[in-house]
């Protein structure tokens, strides 16, 4: 309560809009007061007409009880004129006191009061010494996933918001927020953008251009990562001052197409850490399909190391007895030479008589279609918005939940894959269930806009789920920490760590790193030399660095368990 006077002072003096609202409210209250006085005077005249007299206090009492609809009934008129007057007073009270007064108080006093409380609660400036932080200009799926990782790696961040209500909601969810206009240089001065490690500008193309140009008025050197919806916006955003411009929706569509059966059984490189390359490869239609890992002899024949296996979204560190199923996706580590040998070993991909079916013709679906066209893979796109339909026989207008539409698109037992690419996770879950019921053996690759729906999509039948939020966040983190970690898809990370003192002088087999921590050693770095996929008998020296791969959940266990 001791802060109430200062809050009221701020409320009444903060801006002209509040003062104008208060004046409107006061004028309305004066109208009500004048009406009450007028009715009280008329009450006396009509009572004298009926031959009765009452005090002025009684007149106000009667007027207020009738206008407020309490109507105690202790004072009533007996004439028709008096009763007609009572009805007028009653109706006026209903309109003024029960309808207009609550609306006016809420609209011109209570709502501004709540907004002022939110503004008082929301910071408008970062502390003066703030540095090496990440500024985010919009809260959406990529930002949600990014913030989760920033907290894990102890990075400071702030979300710039220009809406008081949105800022209050984010504060309630325990996010760090600063309120300010996104197109004003003063906002970014208060965000200490000149000392920031990175700015993520993730709004629409037009607003992104404005924000980037505004930031460049404050700092010409801070790295800026931004998103582009349209291809033509890339050059414009770069000219405005963006350091990196990504089309995450297009990248997602390309990634989904690369996971399609029939595109390739060969390696798809998804990252590199020094000279160590990380790639994915499908097990279907390969020589080792259905075999145990030790029976496949992949390391002996090609030199690649299988550092992980996905099976319906579940990632595991493989063991010699692990069976490689047709639906498995292998995570491989090796050099360019190793992957070349692997590609020669598995040979070319299998062709299918039926087309790949893409559900959704938006930016993600079109990017997937273009990728398949480049690989000369037959496809059909199902889209219910006629504005997204190209003048092409490969595009089918209709609802993907209609069996007749899917049959027109060519879905059949021979169809290798269905790509579900809509931006709505609810629709994607529905279509995944529908397609799994329709074609039990088909490969289903689905998009997830929000990370929280990834497990749901796997549980209802998706073979592979690509997360828009995780993919964008991983790309940003790889730029933010290029020499420390490499974020991969599906919650995997490649990271460097010095050889713990307790392991120095031991062989890789003796260290038991995989068993103790769940991390797999990709390479051993000695000075500038990378020993990729080291043999179990390789020694760990005191000054060496390990390149390891693990899930983000167990990454920290390496130091905790072996230090």
N, C-alpha and C positions, 0 to 999 in steps of 0.2 A: 504493500500500500504506500510505502514511502516514495515510490517512484511514480505514483499516479499524477501528482502535479506536473512533473516534467513531461510525462507522456501526454497529458492534456495540452500543455503548452506547445509541444511538438505537433500535436494533432491539429490545433487551431491555426498555427502559424506556418506550417510546412510549405503550403503552396496555395495559389489563387483558387484552384478548384475546390479545395476544402472550404475556404471562406465563402465561395459562391454557394455551395451546398448548404452551409449553415444559414445564410441569408434566406434561401428558399424555404428552409424548414421553419425559421422564425416567422416569415410572412404567412405560412400556412397556419401556424399556431395562432397568429393574430386574427386570421379569418375565423377560426373556430371560436376564439374568445369573443369577437364582435358578434358572432351568431348567437352565442349563449346569452350575451347581454341583451340583444334584440328580442330573443324569445322570452326572456325573463320579464322584460317590459310589457310585451304583448300579453303575457300570462296575467299581469295585474289588470290590464284593460278588459280582458274577457271575463275575469272573475268579477270585476265591478259590474259588467254587463249582466252577469248572473246574480248580482246582489250580494256578493261575498267579497271580503277583503283579507289579504294575507300580507305578511312582512316581506321586505326585499330578499331576506335570507331564504324565506320559504320559496320565493320565485326562482331563485338560483337552484335550490334543492330540487324542485319539481322538474326544472329544465334538464338538469344533469341526470336525474333518475330515468327520465323518459328517453333522452338521447343515448344513454348507455344501455338501454333496453332492460334495465333492472325493474322498473315499473312497480314500485312497492304497492301502489293502489290506495294509499292513504289519502291522496288528494286527487280528485277526478272532476272533470267537467260534466255538467248535466245537459247542456245545450248542444245542438248539432254543430253550431259554430265552434264550440270548445272542443268537441270530439274531432272535428275536421282539423283544427289546429294541432291537437295531440298527434294525429296521424302524420301531419307535416313534420312536426318536431321529431317523431320516431324515425321516419324515413331519412331525415337529414342526419340524425345521429348514426343510423346504420351506415350511411355513405361516408360521413366524415370520420367517425370514431372507430368503426369496425373495419372499414376498408381502406380509406385514404390515409388515415393517420398511421396505422402500422406500416403500410407501404412506404410512406414518406419518411418515417423514422428509419426504417431499414435501408432505404435507397440513399438517403442523404446524410445519415448519421452512423448507423450501426455498421453498414458495409464499409464505408470509408474508415471507420474506427478499427475494424478488423484488419483492413489493408495496411493501416498505419502501424498496427502491432506487428504484422508480418515484416514490414519494412524496417522497423526498429530491431527486429530479431535477425534479419538477414544482413550479413556484412556487405559493405559497399567498397571495401578496399582490403587488400592483403597487407600484412605487416611489412614495414619498410625493409627489413632485412631478408625477405623471402627471395630465394634463388633456386635454380636447378629444378623447377617445378614444371608440371605439364598443365597447359591451359586448354580446356575443351569448351567449344562454343555451342554444343547441342547435346541433349541427353537422349540417345536412341540406342538400338541394340549394340552397335559397335562400341559406343562409349561405355555401356554397361559392362561388356566383356573386358574392355581395356582397363577400366577402373579396378575390376577384380584382380587383374594381374599386377597393376601398379601397386596395390596394397600389399600383394604378396612379396614384391621386390622393394618395398619401403620407399616408393617414389611419392613425393607430395604432388597433389593435383588440385585443380579447382574447376568448377563448371560455371561458365558465365551465362547468366539468365537475365532476360529483360522483362520477365513477367513475375510479379510479386507472388501470385498464387502458386505458380509452378515452382518458384524458389522455396516457398514454405513447404510444399509437398516433398521436395528433394531433401530439405533439412530434416523433415520427419523421418525420412528413410536413411538418415545418417550419412548423407553425401555432403561434401564440402562445396559450398556455393557462394558466389559473389554476384550481386545484382547490379545491372548497368545496361545502358543502351549499346547494342552490338556494333553500331555504326559510328560511335563517337571515340575519338582518340583518347579522351580522358579516361574512358573505361579501361583501356588497355594499359594506360600509365598506372592506374590504381591496381591492376592485376600484375604489375611489375613484369610486363611481357619482355622488356629488354634484358631481363635476367633469367628468363624461362629457358628450360632445356628444350622445349618443344611446344608448338601450338597445333592443336588438331581442330581444323575448321570443317565441320561435318553437317552443314545445312544444305539448302538447295543451291543450284549453280549461281543464280543471280545474287543471292545473299552472300554466298561464299566469296564471290568476286569483290563485293563491297567490303566485307570484313577483312579480307587479305590486304586490300588497298589501304584500309584504315590502320591495320597493324603496321604496315610498312612506313606510315607516317611517324610511328613511335620507335620502331626498330627495323633497321635494314639488314640485320644479320640473324635474327632468331629463326630457326628452322620451322617451316610451316608445312604440315601435311594436310591435304584437302581431298575431298571426293568430287567426282564429276559424274553427273547422270548422263549427259549428252557427250558424244565424241567431240563435237565442235567446241565444247567448253574447255577442253584440255589446254589448248594454246592460250585462250583468254585468261584462264586461271594462272598459267605460268607467267604471262605478261603482267598480271596483277601483282606477282611477287611470290607465288607458291613455290616451295622447294621441291615437293613431291606431289604429283597429282595421280590419283588412282581411280579407276572405274571398278569398284568392288563388285557391282552387280555383274559386269561383264566377266570379271575374274571368276566369280562363282559359277557362272554358266559354263565357262571353259573347263573348270575343274570337274563339274558334274559330267560333262561330255567325256572327259578323259577316263572316268571310271566306268564308262559304258562297255559292256561286253561286245567284242567285235571291233572296237577301236584299236586296241593293241594288247598283246600279251607281254609286250616288252616293257622295259623300265620307264617310269615317269619320274624324273628328278624333281624333288620338291624343296630341296635346300642344300646348302653347302656350308661347311665349317672348316675354313682353311682349305686343305686339299681333300678333306673327307667329304664325300657326296652322300646324300640321303635320297632314297628313291622308293616309290611304291611300285608294286607289280601284282597283277591278278594271278591267282593260281589256276583258274579255270582254263581248260584246254592246253595245259602245259605238260611236259614229260613227268613232272613230279606230283601232279594232282593225285590226291588220295594216298600218298606215301607218308611215312614218318619222316621227320626232318633229317634224321641220321641216314635214312635210306635214300634221300634225294641226292646226297653228295654234292650239294650246290657249292659249298665252300671249296671242296676239292676240285671240282670241274671248272668253276668260273672265278673263284676268289672272293665272291661277295659273301657278306655275313648277314644272316637273317637275325635282325635285332628286335623284331617284334612281329606279331600276327594279329590282325583284326578278324574277328568272326562275329558278324551281325552286331557291330558296334562295340564289342567287348575286346579290349586290347590286353594282350598278355606277352610277357617275356618268354620266348619259346625254349623248350627243352628238347634234347635229342629224340625223346619218344613222342613229341607233339605231332599229331596228324594234321597234314595240310589238306583241308577240305576244298572242294571246287569253289565254294563261296568265300574262301579265305582271301585276304589281301595281305601281302607280305611287305614289311618295312625292311629295306635293305640298306646296308652301308658298304661303301667301297670306293674305289677310284674310277676314273673314266675308263681305264683299261679293263677293270673288273666288270663294269656294266656292259661294255662292248662284248665281252665273252659271254655274259649272261644272255644278251639279246640274240647272239648267234645260237646259243644252246636251246632257247625256247622256240625260236623260229618265228614265222609270221602269224598274224592273228587269224582266227576262223571267221568266215563270212556267213551271214544269215540271209535267208530268203525273205523274211518279213522285216519291215522297217522298225527302227527305234521310235517309240511314241513319246512325244514331249507334251506334257499337260501344262499349258500356260504359255502364252505368246508375248509376254512382257520382255523386259531387257534381259533377264536371266535366260528365259527360254530361247530368245533370238540368238544370244551369244552361244548357247549350247548347239543350236541348229547350225550356225555358221561354222562352228568347230567340226561338227560331224560332216558338213558339206566339204570342208577342206580335206578330211580323211576319206572322202568318197563313200561315206556310210549313208545308206538310205534312211530317211526319217519322215515323220509326220508331226505337225504341231496342231494341237487342239486348243482353240481360244474362243471364248464366248463374246468378246468385245470385237465388233466388226471393224472398229478403227485400227485394230492391231493386226488384222488379217492382210497379208500381202497377196498380190495377184499372182498366186502360185498354187499349183495343185497340191503342194506339200502342206498347205495351211487349210485346216478344217474348221469351219465356223460351227460352234455348238457347245453344249455343256458337257464337260468331261465325266459327269456322273450319269450320263445317258449311255446305255450299252450300245444303242444304235449309232451314236456319234463315234464311239470307240471302234466299232466295227468298220465304219467308214474310214477311220484313220488307219485301219489295217492291223489292229491288235489281234494276235492269234497265238497258238501254242508255240510257234516258231519265233515270235517276237523276242529279241534278246533282253531288252531293257525298257523300262518306263521311267522317264525323268519327270518328277513332280516339282514345278518351279514357281508356283504362285507365291505372292508375298504374305499370304495369310496362313499361319500355322494351323489354324482350325480347319481350313480347307485341305491343307496338305495331309493332315491326320485322317480326315474323312476319305480322301482319294487313295491314301495308302491302304486303308482297310478294304476299300472297294476293289482296288486292283489285285490285292492279295487274294481276296475271295474269288475274283473272276479268273485269275491265272495264278494258281498256287506256286508254280515253278519259275515265274518270271523274276528277273532282277529288278528291284525297285530302288531307285536313287532319289532321295527327297531333299528338298531345301528346308532348312529351319531358320527362321528369322531370329528367334530368341533362343538362347542356349538352354533355357529350362525345358524346352520342348524336344530336345534331341533324344532323350531317353524314351519319351512317349512314342516318337516315331519308330524307334527301333522295336519297342515292345509290341506295336501293332503290325509289324511285318516288313519294315524297310530293311533292305540289305546294307545300304550305306546312306548316311545323313551328312550333308554339308551345311555347316553353320555359317550364315552371313556375318553374325556378330563376331564369332571366334576368328574367322578368316581375316576380317578387317583388323581386329585387335592384334593378331599375330604379326601381320605385316607392319603395323606401326611399331610394335615392340622390337622387331628385328632391326628397324632403323634406329630406334632409341638406344639399343644396346648391341651394336653389331659385333663387338669383340667378346661379349660375355655369354650370350645365349642365342639359340636359334629356336624360335617358336614354330612348331609344326602343327598340322591339323589334329583335331580330336584330342586336344589336351596334352600333347607331347612336347617335350623340350629337349634340345641338345645344349649342353653347357660344358664349360671348362672348369676344372678344379685342380689345384696342385696335389701331387701325390702326398697323402697323409704320412706323417712321420712313422706311424705304426706299420705302414706297408712298405716303406723304403727297403730295398734289398730283397724283397720277395718276388716270386714270379706271379704272373697274372692269375694262374690257377690257385696258387697258395693264398692269394689275397681274398678269394671268395667274395668279390664285390657284388656279383649278381645275387648270390644267395642272401647276403647280409642286408643289402639295400634295395634290391629290385632294379638297380641301374645296370645298363649294359655298356661295356667299354667299346667305343667306336674306333678310337685311335689313341696312341701315346705320342705326345709331342716332346721331343728332346731338342732343345734349342730351336732351330728353324726346320727340323726334319720331322715329318709326320710318318709314324708307323701305323698305317691304316689296317684295320682288322688284325690286330696283333695276335700271334700264336699264344696259346696258354702258357708256354714256357718262357715268354718274353719277361725280362726283369723290369721292375719298377724302380727307377733311380730317384734320389732325393729331390733333384731339381726338375724332374719331369712334370709335365702337365697331362692330365687325363681329359679326353673328350668323351663325355658320357651321354647316353640317351635314357630318358625315363618319363613317366607321367609327371605332371606338375605337382601332383599331390605328394609324391615321394622324393622329389628332388632334394629337399632339405635333409632328408634322412642320411644322405651320403656323408655329409660332414658330421652330423650328430652321432652316427654309428661307428665311424671309422677314425675320427679325430683322436 
